[in-house]
Amino acid sequence: MKFFVDSADTDAVREMAATGLIDGVTTNPSFVAKSGRPIADLIGEICALVEGPVSAEVAATSTGEMVREGRVLGAIAPNVAVKVPLTWDGLKACRILTDEGLLVNVTLCFSANQALMAAKAGATFVSPFVGRLDDLNMDGLELIHEIRAIYDNYDALKTEILCASVRTPNHVKRVALAGADIVTLPPEVFPKLVEHPLTEKGLATFLADWEKGGQTIE
């Protein structure tokens, strides 16, 4: 499974990219607005930090304007994935932008039917929001299982499942088991994926024994 970092904080993206553990970046209008920077400058800097896809979202809601904005965003760098909402206009824009050779991330997916439509529209990625469904006492994980099963039924559907609104290590494990292609995470969640009390306990024991033995590595 690929790991994307969900952030428009260039310092955080730079730090994560240096680990060699991330495969791309997702941003959204809220992140960009919070940065206070022009979107072209911000996305351009992030695209230079990572080799993988960097999602940059349109702000328009009509097909024509989404296509226009998508072309502007796509011209920033070759690894920009234009992010469009999963609406009827968004799907039409997705088809146009995909046919023009751009990567497209169809976002705000909350049902299997929506994911099927995104794949039919040629989306590179579809972004189901796991945590937001869980917040409504709906099963976000079940949605990933449903999308995976549908996509696997049809070889012609090449869209990758990019799980968004993933907040905890348990979410990561569960969507990986469900067959998600990608998970996008806030920077602060990544270190939690390697934390385990038995690892810390074992390391402490090894180091204590090493110190008692008076060993050195030269």
Buried (B, 14 or more C-beta within 10 A) or exposed (E): BBBBBBBBBBEBBBBBBEEEEBBBBBBBBEBBEEBEBEBBEBBBBBBBBBEBBBBBBBEBEEBEBBBBBBBBBBEBBEBBBBBBBBBEBBBBBBBBBBEEEBBBBBBBBBBBEBBBBBBBBBBBBBBBBBBBBBEEEEEBBEBBBBBBEBBEEEEEBEBBBBBBBBBBBEBBEBBBEBBBBBBBBEBEBBEEBEEEEEEEEEEEEEEEEEEEEEEEEE
